[in-house]
Amino acid sequence: MAQIELYMIRHGLAGERGTYANDDERPLTEEGIRRTRRVAKRLHALNIRFDRILTSPLARARQTAEILQTYKLGQLEESPHLAPGGDLSVWLSWLQQWRQSGGDCLAIVGHEPDLGEWAEILVWGKPQQHLILKKAGIIGLILPEADSPIGRSQMFWLTPPRFFVD
């Protein structure tokens, strides 16, 4: 098995919390769509392609992933494990199975504080509550070739969206 490049992408700017009867349906704002498109366009220009884009089922994350997909950045799949409060160990089981299919570059689109905490666990072995991923921001990790990635992954990218926007 090869190393995996994992891009953890937070959903774009969404409608105000509490303004929707069902928060799961809260969509991206027009500004969120515009900024997310700019991020996707920049990733495309950098020739970054994902074997898979795995997304939370919540509307704002799904819209973000769909924008990434429109730039031909990868095949889209929904995962309940990426919804807020998702279980990292369950997602790691999915990752192990996916890894056996031969993929080596994965994007996951989700929410804070989960993505920041998951990144900390993968890099340092436990949550530090220091990594904060801005909306439409990206954390890039390299997961080891074998064994558990917990505490053994390397961070190569932590970028707020403003570095992608012209």
C-alpha positions, 0 to 999 in steps of 0.5 A: 500500500502507498501513502495517502494524501488526505485533503480535509476541506471544511464546507464553505460559508453557510446560512446563519445558524438557527435560521433553518428549522433543520440545520442539516438543510442549511445551504451555502450563501451566495458568497460561500458558493463564490468563494468555494468556486474560487478555491476549487478553481485554484485546486484545479489550476494546481493540478490537484485531483482526488480519487474520491471526494467523500462528503458529509450528507449535510447540505452545506458540505454536499454543496461544497463537494459538488462544487469541487466535483464540477472542476473535475477534482474527483468522484463524489460519495456521501458518508454519514461518518462525516456529519457533525459528531462523526466517529473517526474510528468508523471512518478509519475502517472505511478508509482501510477498505478504500485504500485497498482499492488502490486510491492514493488521494482523498478529499473529505468535506465536513465540519468544524470542530470535527475536521480540526480534531481529526487532523490533530488525532491523526498527527499527534495522537490526541486532540489538542484543540489548536487547529481551527479550519476556516470555512472552505479552508484545507488541511492536507495530511500524508497518511502512512503506508501501513498500520494506523494513521493515528499519531503517525500522519504528517501535515503538509498543508493548512490553508485558509481560503483567502490564500486561494481567492484572487 
